[in-house]
Amino acid sequence: MTDLTDQTVATTYDAHDTRRRIFAIVGASSGNLVEWFDFYVYSFCALYFAPAFFPSGNTTTQLLNTAGVFAAGFLMRPIGGWFFGRLADKHGRKTAMMVSVFMMCGGSLVIAVLPTYAQIGALAPALLLVARLFQGLSVGGEYGTSATYMSEVALKGRRGFFASFQYVTLIGGQLCALLVLVILQQTLSTEELKAWGWRVPFVIGALAALVALYLRKSLEETTTAETRQRKEAGTLRGLWQHKGAFATVLGFTAGGSLIFYTFTTYMQKYLVNTAGMHAKTASNVMTAALFVYMIMQPAFGALSDRIGRRRSMLFFGFFATIGTVPLLHALKDVTSPYAAFGLVVVALAIVSFYTSISGLIKAEMFPPEVRALGVGLSYAVANAIFGGSAEYVALWLKSVGSETTFYWYVTALCAIAGLVSLRMRDPSKEGYLRHEP
């Protein structure tokens, strides 16, 4: 019986090995879902808790402050990407994934019980910032380690399909966070949500993280002791030997992360704050759109197995470049929730060319001894700079009367992602994972 660390070139799998690999995907995905649920609850509940921590100013100013804290959490991601990448490459993927989900649990619990500005003054937003930095550190490590693990256990020839479940659960985390909010909106009044209801999703997230921690204990390790003991394992010196791959990942992650956050976490606020849609209606629209987006991922992942990762990325770069400005202009003036749903789904279909293979395409560029570090750090740096700042930049440009500039900013970054993809080799044909089971 082969185990998950076997480095032979296998083209077929027996039923038992297939089941074990699918179970490993499910186990890793469960923790990924919880991590992202905890992280996105903050964004979706910001409309209700912003006045509790930032009482002065109008709605845009309050959202700008909460978006600033959201962006600050992203600044910890490079540190998390480095720390957990090193941990995963030197001590195993399983260990790193367990530590990251435990840290996320702690961050959610702190926010759930945090006193408001009225109770402890300026210390309240300061503690909120600390909790978010803690969560940013955790999720910075989660992406690289889970993407690496899922790419290594996925079945050869179907890696795009199986690895796409990273974003199924990532989006699922967003969707669950939004569903919890919708349920609370239907059962509580706006006053109750602002008073205490916004705390409920953070409590749920903390408890769910404990369940994910238990599930991850049963995962099998995908790295060998020999790989973990190499002197370059998990080191920046070892990663520097693959600086070309690192720069490539930075290039297409910048545009991919920016447009992803534009049409997911920021879109709810955009529909309320710019299109003038009621908060409950916007939540319903985004819940439905995210569900469709989630089930798109395996289809787009399977497509990449047929046409290649590079071609998928080229499609993403092209359609995102020509479609972003028209879609955001149309959403700005939308009045029908059904029209808003359709426009958001079109945008998310474009983004799916990237997100369905996001983790896999990075993992295929790095050898196993620096894979988690290479994936996690490159993603975290680009994501912190461009993805984490998406809401803040959009709201700031709106506050100074130049909202449409944001549309062109997203377009420019997506064009760069397309150009980077045009220059790279197809990692599904040339990457390191081609030699692994």
C-alpha positions as CSV (number, residue, x, y, z in Angstrom):
1,M,0.0,0.0,0.0
2,T,1.4,3.4,-1.0
3,D,1.2,6.4,1.3
4,L,0.8,10.0,0.6
5,T,4.5,10.7,0.7
6,D,5.3,8.2,-2.1
7,Q,7.2,10.0,-4.8
8,T,6.7,7.4,-7.6
9,V,5.2,8.5,-10.9
10,A,1.8,7.0,-10.7
11,T,-0.8,7.3,-13.4
12,T,-3.5,5.1,-11.8
13,Y,-4.8,4.7,-8.2
14,D,-6.4,1.8,-6.5
15,A,-9.8,2.4,-4.8
16,H,-8.3,2.6,-1.3
17,D,-5.7,5.2,-2.3
18,T,-8.3,7.3,-4.1
19,R,-10.6,7.3,-1.1
20,R,-7.7,8.3,1.2
21,R,-6.8,11.2,-1.1
22,I,-10.4,12.4,-1.3
23,F,-10.7,12.2,2.5
24,A,-7.5,14.2,2.8
25,I,-8.9,16.9,0.5
26,V,-12.1,17.0,2.6
27,G,-10.1,17.2,5.9
28,A,-7.9,20.0,4.6
29,S,-10.9,21.8,3.1
30,S,-12.9,21.7,6.4
31,G,-10.3,23.8,8.2
32,N,-9.9,26.1,5.2
33,L,-13.7,26.8,5.3
34,V,-13.6,27.6,9.0
35,E,-10.5,29.9,8.6
36,W,-12.2,31.9,5.9
37,F,-15.5,32.0,7.6
38,D,-13.9,33.6,10.6
39,F,-11.9,36.0,8.5
40,Y,-14.9,37.2,6.3
41,V,-17.4,37.5,9.2
42,Y,-15.6,40.7,10.0
43,S,-16.2,42.2,6.5
44,F,-19.9,41.2,6.3
45,C,-20.8,42.3,9.8
46,A,-18.9,45.7,9.5
47,L,-22.1,47.5,8.6
48,Y,-23.4,46.7,12.0
49,F,-20.4,46.9,14.4
50,A,-18.7,49.9,12.8
51,P,-20.6,52.4,15.0
52,A,-19.7,50.5,18.1
53,F,-16.0,50.9,17.5
54,F,-15.9,54.1,15.4
55,P,-18.9,56.1,16.6
56,S,-18.0,59.5,15.0
57,G,-18.5,60.4,11.3
58,N,-20.9,59.3,8.6
59,T,-21.5,55.8,7.2
60,T,-18.7,56.1,4.6
61,T,-16.2,57.3,7.3
62,Q,-17.1,54.4,9.7
63,L,-16.8,51.9,6.9
64,L,-13.5,53.4,5.9
65,N,-12.2,52.9,9.4
66,T,-13.3,49.3,9.6
67,A,-11.9,48.7,6.1
68,G,-8.6,50.1,7.4
69,V,-8.5,47.5,10.2
70,F,-9.5,44.9,7.6
71,A,-6.5,46.0,5.4
72,A,-4.2,46.0,8.5
73,G,-5.0,42.3,9.0
74,F,-3.7,41.7,5.5
75,L,-0.4,43.3,6.4
76,M,0.3,40.3,8.7
77,R,-0.2,37.9,5.9
78,P,3.4,38.1,4.6
79,I,4.6,37.3,8.1
80,G,2.1,34.5,8.3
81,G,3.1,33.2,4.9
82,W,6.8,33.1,5.9
83,F,6.2,31.7,9.4
84,F,3.8,28.9,8.4
85,G,5.5,28.3,5.1
86,R,8.7,27.6,7.0
87,L,6.9,25.5,9.6
88,A,5.2,23.4,6.8
89,D,8.3,22.8,4.8
90,K,10.5,21.9,7.9
91,H,7.9,20.2,10.2
92,G,5.1,19.1,7.8
93,R,1.9,20.5,6.3
94,K,-0.3,18.9,8.9
95,T,1.4,20.7,11.8
96,A,1.2,24.0,10.1
97,M,-2.5,23.6,9.3
98,M,-3.4,22.7,12.9
99,V,-1.6,25.7,14.3
100,S,-3.1,28.1,11.9
101,V,-6.7,27.1,12.6
102,F,-6.1,27.2,16.4
103,M,-4.8,30.8,16.0
104,M,-7.9,31.8,14.0
105,C,-10.1,30.4,16.7
106,G,-8.4,32.7,19.3
107,G,-8.8,35.8,17.2
108,S,-12.5,35.2,16.6
109,L,-13.1,34.6,20.3
110,V,-11.5,37.9,21.2
111,I,-13.6,39.9,18.8
112,A,-16.8,38.1,20.0
113,V,-16.3,39.4,23.6
114,L,-14.6,42.7,22.8
115,P,-16.0,45.7,24.7
116,T,-17.2,48.7,22.6
117,Y,-15.9,52.3,22.3
118,A,-18.6,53.4,24.7
119,Q,-17.3,51.0,27.3
120,I,-13.5,51.3,27.1
121,G,-12.9,54.2,24.7
122,A,-10.1,54.2,22.2
123,L,-8.8,50.9,23.6
124,A,-11.8,49.2,21.8
125,P,-10.6,49.8,18.2
126,A,-7.0,49.2,19.3
127,L,-7.9,45.7,20.6
128,L,-10.0,45.1,17.5
129,L,-6.9,45.8,15.4
130,V,-4.8,43.4,17.5
131,A,-7.4,40.6,17.0
132,R,-7.4,41.2,13.3
133,L,-3.6,41.2,13.1
134,F,-3.7,37.9,14.9
135,Q,-6.2,36.5,12.4
136,G,-4.2,38.0,9.5
137,L,-1.2,36.1,10.7
138,S,-3.2,32.9,10.8
139,V,-4.9,33.2,7.4
140,G,-1.6,34.2,5.9
141,G,-0.3,30.8,6.8
142,E,-3.5,28.9,6.0
143,Y,-3.5,29.7,2.3
144,G,0.0,28.5,1.5
145,T,-0.2,25.3,3.6
146,S,-3.7,24.2,2.5
147,A,-3.0,25.0,-1.1
148,T,0.3,23.0,-1.0
149,Y,-1.3,20.1,0.9
150,M,-4.3,19.9,-1.5
151,S,-2.1,20.0,-4.6
152,E,0.1,17.2,-3.3
153,V,-2.7,14.8,-2.5
154,A,-4.8,15.6,-5.6
155,L,-5.1,12.8,-8.2
156,K,-2.7,13.2,-11.1
157,G,-4.4,14.3,-14.3
158,R,-7.3,15.8,-12.2
159,R,-5.4,18.2,-10.0
160,G,-7.2,21.2,-11.4
161,F,-10.5,19.7,-10.4
162,F,-9.5,18.5,-6.9
163,A,-7.4,21.5,-6.0
164,S,-10.3,23.8,-6.9
165,F,-12.0,22.7,-3.7
166,Q,-9.6,25.0,-1.9
167,Y,-11.7,27.9,-3.3
168,V,-14.9,26.0,-3.0
169,T,-14.3,26.0,0.8
170,L,-12.8,29.5,0.8
171,I,-15.9,30.8,-1.0
172,G,-17.9,28.5,1.2
173,G,-16.5,30.3,4.2
174,Q,-17.7,33.6,2.8
175,L,-21.0,32.1,1.9
176,C,-21.5,30.6,5.4
177,A,-20.6,34.0,6.9
178,L,-23.1,35.7,4.7
179,L,-25.8,33.1,5.4
180,V,-25.4,33.5,9.1
181,L,-25.7,37.3,8.7
182,V,-28.9,36.8,6.5
183,I,-30.4,34.6,9.2
184,L,-29.6,37.2,11.9
185,Q,-31.1,39.9,9.7
186,Q,-34.3,37.9,9.4
187,T,-34.6,37.2,13.1
188,L,-33.2,40.4,14.7
189,S,-33.9,44.0,14.3
190,T,-31.3,46.4,13.0
191,E,-31.0,47.8,16.5
192,E,-30.4,44.4,18.0
193,L,-27.8,43.6,15.3
194,K,-25.9,46.8,16.1
195,A,-26.2,46.2,19.9
196,W,-25.1,42.6,20.2
197,G,-26.2,40.4,17.2
198,W,-23.0,41.0,15.3
199,R,-21.1,39.1,17.9
200,V,-22.9,35.8,17.2
201,P,-21.1,34.9,14.0
202,F,-17.7,35.4,15.8
203,V,-18.8,32.9,18.5
204,I,-19.9,30.4,15.8
205,G,-16.6,30.8,14.1
206,A,-14.6,30.2,17.2
207,L,-16.5,27.0,18.0
208,A,-16.3,25.7,14.4
209,A,-12.5,26.2,14.5
210,L,-12.3,23.7,17.3
211,V,-14.2,21.1,15.1
212,A,-11.8,21.8,12.2
213,L,-8.8,21.3,14.6
214,Y,-10.1,17.9,15.5
215,L,-10.6,16.9,11.9
216,R,-7.1,18.0,10.9
217,K,-5.6,15.7,13.5
218,S,-6.5,12.7,11.3
219,L,-4.7,14.0,8.1
220,E,-1.7,12.2,6.7
221,E,1.5,14.0,6.0
222,T,2.4,14.6,2.4
223,T,6.1,15.4,2.8
224,T,9.0,12.9,3.5
225,A,11.4,13.2,6.3
226,E,14.2,13.5,3.7
227,T,12.6,16.5,2.1
228,R,12.0,18.3,5.5
229,Q,15.6,17.7,6.5
230,R,17.2,19.3,3.4
231,K,19.2,22.4,4.4
232,E,17.2,24.7,2.1
233,A,13.9,23.4,3.3
234,G,11.7,26.3,4.4
235,T,14.5,28.9,4.0
236,L,14.5,32.2,2.1
237,R,17.9,31.2,0.7
238,G,16.3,28.1,-0.8
239,L,13.3,30.1,-2.1
240,W,15.7,32.6,-3.8
241,Q,16.8,29.9,-6.1
242,H,13.3,30.1,-7.6
243,K,13.0,33.9,-7.7
244,G,11.5,33.8,-11.2
245,A,8.6,31.7,-10.1
246,F,8.2,33.9,-7.0
247,A,8.0,37.1,-9.2
248,T,5.5,35.4,-11.6
249,V,3.2,34.5,-8.7
250,L,3.4,38.1,-7.4
251,G,2.4,39.4,-10.8
252,F,-0.8,37.5,-11.4
253,T,-1.8,37.3,-7.7
254,A,-1.9,41.2,-7.5
255,G,-4.7,41.4,-10.1
256,G,-6.4,38.2,-9.1
257,S,-6.6,39.1,-5.4
258,L,-7.8,42.7,-6.2
259,I,-10.6,41.7,-8.5
260,F,-11.6,38.8,-6.2
261,Y,-12.1,41.1,-3.2
262,T,-13.8,43.7,-5.4
263,F,-16.6,41.4,-6.4
264,T,-16.9,39.4,-3.2
265,T,-16.3,41.2,0.2
266,Y,-16.5,44.8,-1.2
267,M,-19.5,44.2,-3.5
268,Q,-22.0,44.0,-0.6
269,K,-20.9,47.5,0.6
270,Y,-20.8,48.7,-3.0
271,L,-24.4,47.7,-3.6
272,V,-25.5,49.4,-0.4
273,N,-23.3,52.5,-0.4
274,T,-23.1,53.2,-4.1
275,A,-26.1,51.6,-5.8
276,G,-28.4,52.5,-2.9
277,M,-29.6,49.0,-2.3
278,H,-31.1,48.0,1.1
279,A,-28.6,46.0,3.2
280,K,-30.8,43.0,3.5
281,T,-31.4,42.9,-0.3
282,A,-27.7,43.3,-1.0
283,S,-26.9,40.4,1.4
284,N,-29.5,38.2,-0.4
285,V,-28.0,39.1,-3.8
286,M,-24.5,38.3,-2.6
287,T,-25.5,35.0,-0.9
288,A,-27.0,33.7,-4.2
289,A,-24.1,35.0,-6.3
290,L,-21.5,33.4,-4.0
291,F,-23.3,30.1,-4.1
292,V,-23.1,30.1,-7.9
293,Y,-19.5,31.2,-7.7
294,M,-18.7,28.3,-5.3
295,I,-20.1,25.6,-7.6
296,M,-18.3,27.1,-10.6
297,Q,-14.9,26.3,-9.1
298,P,-14.7,22.5,-9.9
299,A,-16.0,23.1,-13.4
300,F,-13.3,25.7,-14.1
301,G,-10.7,23.6,-12.3
302,A,-11.6,20.6,-14.5
303,L,-11.4,22.9,-17.6
304,S,-7.8,23.8,-16.6
305,D,-6.9,20.0,-16.6
306,R,-8.0,20.0,-20.3
307,I,-6.7,23.3,-21.6
308,G,-3.7,23.9,-19.3
309,R,-3.2,26.4,-16.4
310,R,-1.6,29.0,-18.6
311,R,-4.5,29.2,-21.0
312,S,-6.9,29.5,-18.1
313,M,-4.9,32.4,-16.7
314,L,-4.8,34.1,-20.2
315,F,-8.6,33.9,-20.3
316,F,-8.8,35.4,-16.9
317,G,-6.5,38.3,-17.8
318,F,-8.3,39.1,-21.1
319,F,-11.9,39.0,-19.8
320,A,-11.1,40.8,-16.6
321,T,-9.3,43.6,-18.5
322,I,-12.2,44.2,-20.9
323,G,-15.0,43.5,-18.5
324,T,-14.3,45.2,-15.2
325,V,-15.2,48.8,-16.1
326,P,-18.4,48.0,-17.9
327,L,-19.5,45.6,-15.1
328,L,-18.8,48.1,-12.2
329,H,-20.5,50.9,-14.2
330,A,-23.6,48.7,-14.7
331,L,-23.7,47.7,-11.0
332,K,-23.4,51.4,-10.0
333,D,-26.7,52.2,-11.6
334,V,-28.5,48.9,-11.0
335,T,-32.0,49.0,-9.5
336,S,-33.2,45.4,-9.8
337,P,-31.7,42.8,-7.4
338,Y,-32.0,40.2,-10.2
339,A,-30.0,42.3,-12.6
340,A,-27.4,42.9,-9.8
341,F,-27.2,39.1,-9.3
342,G,-26.7,38.5,-13.0
343,L,-23.9,41.1,-13.3
344,V,-22.1,39.8,-10.2
345,V,-22.2,36.2,-11.5
346,V,-20.8,37.3,-14.8
347,A,-17.9,39.0,-13.0
348,L,-17.3,36.0,-10.7
349,A,-17.3,33.6,-13.7
350,I,-14.4,35.7,-15.1
351,V,-12.6,35.5,-11.7
352,S,-13.1,31.7,-11.6
353,F,-10.5,31.2,-14.4
354,Y,-8.0,32.4,-11.8
355,T,-9.5,31.3,-8.4
356,S,-10.2,27.7,-9.4
357,I,-6.5,27.0,-9.9
358,S,-5.0,29.8,-7.7
359,G,-3.3,27.5,-5.2
360,L,-2.4,24.8,-7.6
361,I,-0.7,27.0,-10.2
362,K,1.5,28.4,-7.5
363,A,2.3,25.0,-6.0
364,E,3.3,23.6,-9.4
365,M,6.0,26.2,-9.7
366,F,8.0,25.3,-6.5
367,P,9.8,22.1,-5.4
368,P,8.6,20.4,-2.2
369,E,11.3,21.7,0.1
370,V,10.2,25.3,-0.4
371,R,6.7,24.8,-1.8
372,A,4.7,26.0,1.2
373,L,7.0,28.9,1.7
374,G,6.9,29.9,-2.0
375,V,3.2,29.6,-2.3
376,G,2.3,31.2,1.0
377,L,4.8,34.1,1.0
378,S,4.3,35.2,-2.7
379,Y,0.6,35.0,-2.3
380,A,0.6,36.9,1.0
381,V,2.8,39.7,-0.2
382,A,0.7,40.4,-3.3
383,N,-2.6,39.8,-1.4
384,A,-1.6,42.1,1.4
385,I,-0.7,45.0,-0.9
386,F,-3.5,44.7,-3.4
387,G,-6.3,42.4,-2.1
388,G,-6.3,43.7,1.4
389,S,-6.4,47.3,0.4
390,A,-9.2,46.9,-2.2
391,E,-12.0,48.0,0.1
392,Y,-10.0,50.9,1.6
393,V,-8.9,52.2,-1.8
394,A,-12.4,51.9,-3.3
395,L,-14.0,53.7,-0.3
396,W,-11.3,56.4,-0.2
397,L,-11.7,57.2,-3.9
398,K,-15.5,57.4,-3.3
399,S,-15.0,59.7,-0.4
400,V,-13.0,62.1,-2.6
401,G,-15.5,62.0,-5.4
402,S,-13.4,59.8,-7.8
403,E,-15.0,56.4,-7.5
404,T,-14.7,55.4,-11.1
405,T,-10.9,55.7,-10.8
406,F,-11.1,52.4,-8.8
407,Y,-12.6,50.7,-11.8
408,W,-9.5,51.5,-13.9
409,Y,-7.2,50.6,-11.1
410,V,-8.6,47.0,-11.0
411,T,-8.5,46.8,-14.8
412,A,-4.8,47.8,-14.9
413,L,-3.8,45.2,-12.4
414,C,-5.7,42.5,-14.3
415,A,-4.0,43.5,-17.5
416,I,-0.7,43.0,-15.8
417,A,-1.8,39.6,-14.6
418,G,-2.6,38.7,-18.2
419,L,0.8,39.9,-19.4
420,V,2.6,37.9,-16.7
421,S,0.6,34.8,-17.7
422,L,1.5,35.3,-21.4
423,R,5.2,35.2,-20.5
424,M,5.1,32.2,-18.3
425,R,5.3,28.5,-19.2
426,D,2.4,26.3,-18.4
427,P,3.1,24.9,-14.9
428,S,0.8,22.0,-15.4
429,K,3.2,20.7,-18.1
430,E,6.5,22.1,-16.8
431,G,6.0,22.3,-13.0
432,Y,7.5,20.2,-10.3
433,L,4.3,18.4,-9.4
434,R,4.4,16.6,-12.8
435,H,6.9,14.2,-11.1
436,E,4.7,13.5,-8.1
437,P,1.7,11.2,-7.4
